[in-house]
Amino acid sequence: MTTTASGEVRRRLFVPEGTAPASAPAAPPAGEPATVTRRDAGGVLASVPWFSAGLRLALGALVGWFLFEQLLRLEALLTLLVLSAFIAVSLEPVVAALCRRRLRRGWAVATVLSVFLLFAAGFLVLVVPPVSREAGVLMRSVPGWLQQLHDHHSALGRIEDRYHLVARAKQALGGDGGPGVLGGVLGAGRLLLDTVTSLVVVVTVTLYFMAGLPAIKEFCYRFVAGGRRDRARELTEEILSRTGRYMLGNVVTSAIAGIATAVWCAAVGVPYAAALGVFVALMDLVPIVGSTVGGVVVSLVALAVSWPVAFATAGFYVGFRLLEDYLIMPRTMQFAVDVHPFVTVVAVLAGGALMGIVGALVAVPAAVALGLILDEFVFPRLDGR
């Protein structure tokens, strides 16, 4: 029996009669590609798109987390850069006014820097001599205080007998005091070095920002579509102008705080009234905590006069702080940047909670910029619907 005949017999035996034999799938027409169905792939290829999407999502999450960690590491540097840019923008009206007087921009920046250095030198002249004298008096008084601590009949000796201040100080410093003192000295040196480094970075970057601000703005305008570039330029100039006016208003409120401090100190007999007035004016430039730190320092200096004068000075600063935060500052900001006092208070509180001192400093200009952007792009679209 041949192979063909045996195949015919098997077909007749195993296929019931009246049943059509299974035929091979029809070939696709010529010119059309063959398709693979879900059943042909056995469900494996159907799961490939889901796996690919999940893999991309996981990789994206890992990359985002890595970038977030790197930003956290650069937080201090980014804060200094934001502060430098804000100072440069705040001083831009002064630089622009000097440039309008036919002064080259580099010379205008150098003039602003010279005024700042003269002001810093004047402040040091006012502050360093009295601080040096008081530090000398303090160092000469330390041996006498140590002797009184061991004298059981003196006031300091009785306090030492009751509270054991020397033993507690040695314990806080770490046993014999050597490692603790060394760690404290190293920590203070590191803090001083970090402060000086941050100051140098801020001053340097600010100078570069001030010198190259027009070029930086033109570079940023190139990312805006050509049809909207003129309007973006006008909006940016308005934001920068209001930021400069805000800084001017902040300087005015700080000057008021400094003058009030000098007058109060001269009236109640607190020493170094002029130096303390300049110090409070500088500290008042720092939102939220600046005026508080200045008030604490002045109150401590007032202890040299008497306890009643110190308490009266502390009460004066509490009242002045409330007056400044809820009346002087909001009214000044409303005149300078046309922002509602409620928005000013909320912006400063929110900025301070998010970014600390720098956040509080840039909060009001950020609120101004947000308001202008909403008036320009968002509200017209909503009104047109």
Contacts in CASP RR format, 6 or more apart in sequence:
PFRMAT RR
TARGET T0000
AUTHOR 0000-0000-0000
METHOD contacts of the structure
MODEL  1
MTTTASGEVRRRLFVPEGTAPASAPAAPPAGEPATVTRRDAGGVLASVPW
FSAGLRLALGALVGWFLFEQLLRLEALLTLLVLSAFIAVSLEPVVAALCR
RRLRRGWAVATVLSVFLLFAAGFLVLVVPPVSREAGVLMRSVPGWLQQLH
DHHSALGRIEDRYHLVARAKQALGGDGGPGVLGGVLGAGRLLLDTVTSLV
VVVTVTLYFMAGLPAIKEFCYRFVAGGRRDRARELTEEILSRTGRYMLGN
VVTSAIAGIATAVWCAAVGVPYAAALGVFVALMDLVPIVGSTVGGVVVSL
VALAVSWPVAFATAGFYVGFRLLEDYLIMPRTMQFAVDVHPFVTVVAVLA
GGALMGIVGALVAVPAAVALGLILDEFVFPRLDGR
1 9 0 8 1.000
11 21 0 8 1.000
15 21 0 8 1.000
28 34 0 8 1.000
28 35 0 8 1.000
36 45 0 8 1.000
38 45 0 8 1.000
38 46 0 8 1.000
71 78 0 8 1.000
76 198 0 8 1.000
79 355 0 8 1.000
79 358 0 8 1.000
80 198 0 8 1.000
80 201 0 8 1.000
80 202 0 8 1.000
80 205 0 8 1.000
81 205 0 8 1.000
82 355 0 8 1.000
82 358 0 8 1.000
82 362 0 8 1.000
83 202 0 8 1.000
83 358 0 8 1.000
83 361 0 8 1.000
84 201 0 8 1.000
84 202 0 8 1.000
84 205 0 8 1.000
84 206 0 8 1.000
84 209 0 8 1.000
85 205 0 8 1.000
85 209 0 8 1.000
86 243 0 8 1.000
86 358 0 8 1.000
86 361 0 8 1.000
86 362 0 8 1.000
86 365 0 8 1.000
87 202 0 8 1.000
87 206 0 8 1.000
87 209 0 8 1.000
88 206 0 8 1.000
88 209 0 8 1.000
88 210 0 8 1.000
88 213 0 8 1.000
89 209 0 8 1.000
89 213 0 8 1.000
89 240 0 8 1.000
89 243 0 8 1.000
89 244 0 8 1.000
89 365 0 8 1.000
90 243 0 8 1.000
90 244 0 8 1.000
90 246 0 8 1.000
90 247 0 8 1.000
91 112 0 8 1.000
91 206 0 8 1.000
91 210 0 8 1.000
91 244 0 8 1.000
91 247 0 8 1.000
92 210 0 8 1.000
92 213 0 8 1.000
92 240 0 8 1.000
92 244 0 8 1.000
93 241 0 8 1.000
93 244 0 8 1.000
93 245 0 8 1.000
93 248 0 8 1.000
94 112 0 8 1.000
95 105 0 8 1.000
95 108 0 8 1.000
95 109 0 8 1.000
95 112 0 8 1.000
95 210 0 8 1.000
95 213 0 8 1.000
98 107 0 8 1.000
98 108 0 8 1.000
98 111 0 8 1.000
98 112 0 8 1.000
99 105 0 8 1.000
99 108 0 8 1.000
103 111 0 8 1.000
105 211 0 8 1.000
105 212 0 8 1.000
105 214 0 8 1.000
106 211 0 8 1.000
109 207 0 8 1.000
109 210 0 8 1.000
109 211 0 8 1.000
112 210 0 8 1.000
113 207 0 8 1.000
123 278 0 8 1.000
123 279 0 8 1.000
123 282 0 8 1.000
126 274 0 8 1.000
126 275 0 8 1.000
126 278 0 8 1.000
127 275 0 8 1.000
127 278 0 8 1.000
127 279 0 8 1.000
130 271 0 8 1.000
130 272 0 8 1.000
130 275 0 8 1.000
145 156 0 8 1.000
148 154 0 8 1.000
148 155 0 8 1.000
148 156 0 8 1.000
148 157 0 8 1.000
149 156 0 8 1.000
149 157 0 8 1.000
149 160 0 8 1.000
149 165 0 8 1.000
149 166 0 8 1.000
150 157 0 8 1.000
150 160 0 8 1.000
151 157 0 8 1.000
152 158 0 8 1.000
152 161 0 8 1.000
159 165 0 8 1.000
160 166 0 8 1.000
170 176 0 8 1.000
170 177 0 8 1.000
173 180 0 8 1.000
173 181 0 8 1.000
174 180 0 8 1.000
209 216 0 8 1.000
217 233 0 8 1.000
217 236 0 8 1.000
220 236 0 8 1.000
221 229 0 8 1.000
221 232 0 8 1.000
221 233 0 8 1.000
221 236 0 8 1.000
224 232 0 8 1.000
231 376 0 8 1.000
235 372 0 8 1.000
235 373 0 8 1.000
235 376 0 8 1.000
238 372 0 8 1.000
239 365 0 8 1.000
239 368 0 8 1.000
239 369 0 8 1.000
239 372 0 8 1.000
242 336 0 8 1.000
242 337 0 8 1.000
242 338 0 8 1.000
242 365 0 8 1.000
242 368 0 8 1.000
242 372 0 8 1.000
243 337 0 8 1.000
243 365 0 8 1.000
243 368 0 8 1.000
245 336 0 8 1.000
245 337 0 8 1.000
246 333 0 8 1.000
246 336 0 8 1.000
246 337 0 8 1.000
246 364 0 8 1.000
246 365 0 8 1.000
246 368 0 8 1.000
248 336 0 8 1.000
249 332 0 8 1.000
249 333 0 8 1.000
249 336 0 8 1.000
250 285 0 8 1.000
250 332 0 8 1.000
251 285 0 8 1.000
252 332 0 8 1.000
253 284 0 8 1.000
253 324 0 8 1.000
253 328 0 8 1.000
253 329 0 8 1.000
253 332 0 8 1.000
254 281 0 8 1.000
254 282 0 8 1.000
254 284 0 8 1.000
254 285 0 8 1.000
255 281 0 8 1.000
256 324 0 8 1.000
256 328 0 8 1.000
257 280 0 8 1.000
257 281 0 8 1.000
257 284 0 8 1.000
257 291 0 8 1.000
257 320 0 8 1.000
257 324 0 8 1.000
258 277 0 8 1.000
258 278 0 8 1.000
258 280 0 8 1.000
258 281 0 8 1.000
258 284 0 8 1.000
259 277 0 8 1.000
259 281 0 8 1.000
260 320 0 8 1.000
261 273 0 8 1.000
261 276 0 8 1.000
261 277 0 8 1.000
261 280 0 8 1.000
261 281 0 8 1.000
261 295 0 8 1.000
261 298 0 8 1.000
262 273 0 8 1.000
262 274 0 8 1.000
262 276 0 8 1.000
262 277 0 8 1.000
264 270 0 8 1.000
264 313 0 8 1.000
264 316 0 8 1.000
265 271 0 8 1.000
265 272 0 8 1.000
265 273 0 8 1.000
265 276 0 8 1.000
265 277 0 8 1.000
265 298 0 8 1.000
265 302 0 8 1.000
265 313 0 8 1.000
266 273 0 8 1.000
268 302 0 8 1.000
268 305 0 8 1.000
268 309 0 8 1.000
268 312 0 8 1.000
268 313 0 8 1.000
269 305 0 8 1.000
269 309 0 8 1.000
270 276 0 8 1.000
270 298 0 8 1.000
270 301 0 8 1.000
270 302 0 8 1.000
270 304 0 8 1.000
270 305 0 8 1.000
270 309 0 8 1.000
270 313 0 8 1.000
271 301 0 8 1.000
271 304 0 8 1.000
271 305 0 8 1.000
272 301 0 8 1.000
276 297 0 8 1.000
276 298 0 8 1.000
276 301 0 8 1.000
279 294 0 8 1.000
279 297 0 8 1.000
279 298 0 8 1.000
280 291 0 8 1.000
280 294 0 8 1.000
280 295 0 8 1.000
280 297 0 8 1.000
280 298 0 8 1.000
283 290 0 8 1.000
283 291 0 8 1.000
283 293 0 8 1.000
283 294 0 8 1.000
283 297 0 8 1.000
284 290 0 8 1.000
284 291 0 8 1.000
284 294 0 8 1.000
284 324 0 8 1.000
286 293 0 8 1.000
286 357 0 8 1.000
286 361 0 8 1.000
287 348 0 8 1.000
287 352 0 8 1.000
287 357 0 8 1.000
287 360 0 8 1.000
287 361 0 8 1.000
287 363 0 8 1.000
288 348 0 8 1.000
288 352 0 8 1.000
288 356 0 8 1.000
288 357 0 8 1.000
288 360 0 8 1.000
289 357 0 8 1.000
291 317 0 8 1.000
291 320 0 8 1.000
291 321 0 8 1.000
291 324 0 8 1.000
292 317 0 8 1.000
292 321 0 8 1.000
294 317 0 8 1.000
295 313 0 8 1.000
295 314 0 8 1.000
295 317 0 8 1.000
296 317 0 8 1.000
298 313 0 8 1.000
298 317 0 8 1.000
299 310 0 8 1.000
299 313 0 8 1.000
299 314 0 8 1.000
299 317 0 8 1.000
300 310 0 8 1.000
302 309 0 8 1.000
302 310 0 8 1.000
302 312 0 8 1.000
302 313 0 8 1.000
303 310 0 8 1.000
325 345 0 8 1.000
326 345 0 8 1.000
329 344 0 8 1.000
330 341 0 8 1.000
330 342 0 8 1.000
330 344 0 8 1.000
330 345 0 8 1.000
331 341 0 8 1.000
333 339 0 8 1.000
333 341 0 8 1.000
333 344 0 8 1.000
333 364 0 8 1.000
334 340 0 8 1.000
334 341 0 8 1.000
334 344 0 8 1.000
337 364 0 8 1.000
337 365 0 8 1.000
337 368 0 8 1.000
338 368 0 8 1.000
339 347 0 8 1.000
339 364 0 8 1.000
339 367 0 8 1.000
339 368 0 8 1.000
343 367 0 8 1.000
344 364 0 8 1.000
344 367 0 8 1.000
347 363 0 8 1.000
347 364 0 8 1.000
347 366 0 8 1.000
347 367 0 8 1.000
348 360 0 8 1.000
348 363 0 8 1.000
348 364 0 8 1.000
349 360 0 8 1.000
350 363 0 8 1.000
351 359 0 8 1.000
351 360 0 8 1.000
351 362 0 8 1.000
351 363 0 8 1.000
351 366 0 8 1.000
352 359 0 8 1.000
352 360 0 8 1.000
352 363 0 8 1.000
355 362 0 8 1.000
END
